[in-house]
């Protein structure tokens, strides 16, 4: 499994745990003493903080990958401009043929 897939699964797991804690908190607030409610709230806050951090990390990683891809594309176009023009022309031709068939 790729790092991205593992990160997605971990994030989904964390959010499921948060939702379970919220459900437990709702049940506890109607039936339990103050100390249990406080402990549940602290646990939820800790998990939410962790999930937010992971979400921000995933966002930063996605932004960095997009920047790296843009840089690699720019470097390729500067290093091999004629090949880049050829690829762009081929893609344009293929799109033109597909659009023309409709």
BAFI-3210 file (N, C-alpha, C; in Angstrom, 3 decimals, decimal comma, padded with zeros to 6 digits):
// residues 102
n [1|2|3|4|5|6|7|8|9|10|11|12|13|14|15|16|17|18|19|20|21|22|23|24|25|26|27|28|29|30|31|32|33|34|35|36|37|38|39|40|41|42|43|44|45|46|47|48|49|50|51|52|53|54|55|56|57|58|59|60|61|62|63|64|65|66|67|68|69|70|71|72|73|74|75|76|77|78|79|80|81|82|83|84|85|86|87|88|89|90|91|92|93|94|95|96|97|98|99|100|101|102]
n.u [000,849|000,544|002,210|000,493|-002,033|-001,976|-001,846|-004,315|-006,040|-005,349|-006,097|-008,855|-009,488|-008,841|-010,795|-013,096|-012,755|-012,936|-015,593|-016,850|-016,114|-017,461|-020,082|-020,120|-019,715|-022,068|-023,897|-022,914|-023,253|-025,907|-026,418|-024,341|-021,843|-020,092|-017,256|-016,719|-017,666|-015,946|-013,504|-014,046|-014,419|-011,831|-010,417|-011,620|-010,870|-008,076|-007,889|-009,100|-007,284|-005,011|-005,993|-006,442|-003,821|-002,700|-004,246|-003,480|-000,779|-001,054|-002,187|-000,104|001,799|000,545|000,457|003,200|003,922|002,504|003,808|006,366|005,819|005,065|007,463|009,134|007,885|008,249|011,053|011,483|010,225|011,842|014,273|013,775|012,334|011,208|010,227|008,276|006,558|005,756|004,383|002,311|001,054|000,209|-001,593|-003,445|-004,343|-005,497|-007,576|-009,007|-009,865|-011,499|-013,471|-014,448|-015,810|-018,225]
n.v [-001,174|002,242|005,192|007,373|006,172|004,785|006,939|008,135|006,104|005,987|008,555|008,426|006,449|007,774|009,795|008,247|007,278|009,670|010,334|008,207|008,812|011,240|010,362|008,784|010,811|012,279|010,432|010,155|012,691|012,863|010,956|010,589|011,398|014,524|014,174|012,060|013,111|015,266|013,900|012,524|014,703|015,804|013,699|013,673|016,219|015,888|013,928|015,288|017,379|015,933|014,812|017,128|018,068|015,998|016,249|018,796|018,246|016,410|018,104|019,960|018,223|017,441|019,894|020,370|018,220|018,906|021,282|020,255|018,648|020,618|022,035|020,029|019,639|022,164|022,241|020,117|021,087|023,280|022,002|020,282|021,583|021,154|018,553|018,873|020,622|018,933|016,931|018,478|019,253|016,759|015,998|018,064|017,513|014,973|015,648|017,355|015,557|013,875|015,693|016,528|014,290|014,236]
n.w [000,000|-000,786|000,538|000,548|000,416|002,817|004,585|004,067|004,951|007,663|008,472|007,981|009,815|012,200|012,161|012,337|014,909|016,329|015,796|017,088|019,717|020,025|019,886|022,189|024,043|023,782|024,754|027,334|028,434|028,960|030,878|032,774|035,336|035,985|035,884|034,121|031,738|031,388|031,027|028,639|026,914|026,919|025,728|023,199|022,316|022,172|020,149|018,019|017,680|016,889|014,498|013,000|012,732|011,180|008,896|008,023|007,536|005,424|003,549|003,144|002,090|-000,294|-001,629|-001,898|-003,554|-005,861|-006,525|-007,007|-009,236|-011,070|-011,269|-012,318|-014,789|-015,933|-016,045|-017,850|-020,174|-020,710|-021,128|-023,260|-025,582|-028,175|-028,127|-026,193|-027,527|-029,589|-028,143|-027,052|-029,431|-030,398|-028,401|-028,690|-031,301|-030,922|-029,132|-030,817|-032,796|-031,256|-030,353|-032,795|-033,695|-032,446]
ca.u [000,000|001,367|002,190|-000,709|-003,173|-001,868|-002,194|-005,771|-006,682|-005,108|-006,931|-010,236|-009,589|-008,864|-012,090|-014,075|-012,564|-013,487|-017,052|-017,238|-015,980|-018,546|-021,279|-020,001|-019,890|-023,492|-024,542|-022,439|-023,765|-027,287|-026,568|-023,176|-021,343|-019,230|-015,874|-016,657|-017,870|-014,701|-012,503|-014,399|-014,138|-010,381|-010,018|-012,073|-010,012|-006,777|-008,022|-009,350|-006,013|-004,181|-006,560|-006,184|-002,398|-002,490|-004,883|-002,592|000,408|-001,440|-002,373|001,224|002,438|-000,095|000,925|004,599|003,964|002,044|004,904|007,432|005,381|005,134|008,879|009,642|007,332|008,935|012,421|011,421|009,895|013,023|015,343|013,383|011,163|010,572|009,439|007,099|005,658|005,204|003,395|001,157|000,366|-000,459|-002,753|-004,415|-004,909|-006,378|-008,782|-009,746|-010,525|-012,584|-014,531|-015,004|-016,670|-019,529]
ca.v [000,000|003,436|006,082|008,198|005,326|004,529|008,180|008,291|005,125|006,408|009,732|007,949|005,742|008,793|010,464|007,304|007,265|010,933|010,228|007,297|009,553|012,224|009,598|008,438|012,047|012,606|009,498|010,425|013,963|012,708|009,960|010,373|012,476|015,525|013,729|011,250|014,028|016,020|012,985|012,303|015,941|015,906|012,692|014,161|017,352|015,339|013,271|016,320|018,070|015,026|014,699|018,400|018,081|015,069|016,829|019,868|017,608|015,865|019,249|020,474|017,231|017,536|021,145|020,180|017,328|019,680|022,193|019,438|018,255|021,814|022,306|019,000|019,939|023,363|021,839|019,292|021,947|024,087|021,130|019,652|022,347|020,597|017,390|019,391|021,136|017,752|016,308|019,380|019,168|015,455|016,061|018,942|016,777|013,930|016,316|017,830|014,405|013,442|016,705|016,535|013,115|014,442]
ca.w [000,000|-000,888|001,697|000,469|000,779|004,255|005,274|003,951|005,820|009,043|008,697|008,076|011,087|013,247|012,159|012,875|016,357|016,835|015,747|018,167|020,964|020,087|020,225|023,606|024,806|023,792|025,672|028,685|028,956|029,416|031,941|033,643|036,183|035,360|035,678|032,902|030,614|031,224|030,469|027,238|026,173|026,750|024,750|021,895|021,946|021,772|018,844|017,011|017,434|016,101|013,153|012,313|012,376|010,069|007,724|007,561|006,959|004,123|002,656|002,795|001,219|-001,616|-002,238|-002,272|-004,719|-007,025|-006,876|-007,596|-010,584|-011,917|-011,495|-013,235|-016,112|-016,420|-016,398|-019,053|-021,316|-021,022|-021,608|-024,529|-026,036|-029,370|-027,717|-025,497|-028,562|-030,256|-027,257|-027,000|-030,723|-030,461|-027,505|-029,354|-032,432|-030,377|-028,638|-031,983|-033,417|-030,367|-030,374|-034,144|-033,899|-031,797]
c.u [000,895|001,250|000,925|-001,935|-003,163|-002,269|-003,700|-006,492|-006,524|-005,988|-008,394|-010,464|-009,667|-010,220|-013,199|-013,978|-013,134|-015,013|-017,568|-017,167|-017,091|-019,853|-021,269|-020,213|-021,364|-024,250|-024,174|-023,035|-025,199|-027,398|-025,462|-022,799|-020,394|-017,826|-015,740|-016,810|-016,587|-013,622|-012,784|-014,104|-012,641|-009,882|-010,423|-011,185|-008,640|-006,853|-008,290|-008,067|-005,095|-004,674|-006,318|-004,728|-002,133|-003,098|-004,031|-001,324|000,108|-001,619|-001,021|001,951|001,859|000,358|002,358|004,723|003,527|003,134|006,047|007,081|005,465|006,583|009,471|009,143|008,038|010,359|012,440|011,170|011,092|014,154|015,036|012,153|010,458|009,746|008,161|006,079|004,991|004,126|002,136|000,362|-000,398|-001,709|-003,843|-005,103|-005,895|-007,679|-009,644|-010,505|-011,708|-013,756|-015,222|-015,949|-018,066|-020,426]
c.v [001,237|004,280|006,924|007,401|005,022|005,764|008,411|007,353|005,513|007,599|009,326|007,229|006,722|009,489|009,537|007,260|008,531|010,860|009,289|008,004|010,591|011,526|009,229|009,662|012,415|011,696|009,831|011,702|013,837|011,812|009,943|011,625|013,374|015,013|012,893|012,122|014,800|015,143|012,717|013,534|016,100|014,912|013,125|015,301|016,870|014,701|014,276|017,065|017,213|014,903|015,974|018,488|017,191|015,607|017,958|019,300|017,051|016,985|019,797|019,514|017,297|018,795|020,991|019,282|018,064|020,646|021,431|019,019|019,441|022,156|021,306|019,249|021,133|023,028|021,036|020,155|022,808|023,236|020,561|020,357|021,728|019,359|017,833|019,931|019,972|017,070|017,167|019,317|017,850|015,432|016,931|018,250|015,712|014,535|016,815|016,715|013,951|014,418|016,723|015,379|013,316|015,199]
c.w [000,000|000,376|001,720|000,889|002,273|005,048|005,228|004,909|007,282|009,384|008,841|009,400|012,253|013,309|012,655|014,398|016,987|016,860|016,839|019,515|021,119|020,459|021,706|024,485|024,896|024,761|027,109|029,255|029,444|030,642|032,998|034,432|035,408|035,051|034,408|031,662|030,336|030,587|028,994|026,392|025,917|025,698|023,337|021,420|021,479|020,385|017,734|016,666|016,573|014,668|012,354|011,869|011,168|008,785|007,156|006,935|005,571|003,102|002,204|001,849|-000,193|-002,349|-002,716|-003,495|-005,980|-007,483|-007,541|-009,021|-011,539|-012,248|-012,485|-014,655|-016,728|-016,855|-017,697|-020,283|-021,700|-021,595|-022,994|-025,104|-027,238|-029,048|-027,007|-026,494|-029,295|-029,428|-027,197|-028,300|-030,842|-029,580|-028,121|-030,519|-031,947|-029,851|-029,788|-032,675|-032,564|-030,390|-031,735|-034,413|-033,325|-032,654]
res [x|x|x|x|x|x|x|x|x|x|x|x|x|x|x|x|x|x|x|x|x|x|x|x|x|x|x|x|x|x|x|x|x|x|x|x|x|x|x|x|x|x|x|x|x|x|x|x|x|x|x|x|x|x|x|x|x|x|x|x|x|x|x|x|x|x|x|x|x|x|x|x|x|x|x|x|x|x|x|x|x|x|x|x|x|x|x|x|x|x|x|x|x|x|x|x|x|x|x|x|x|x]
***
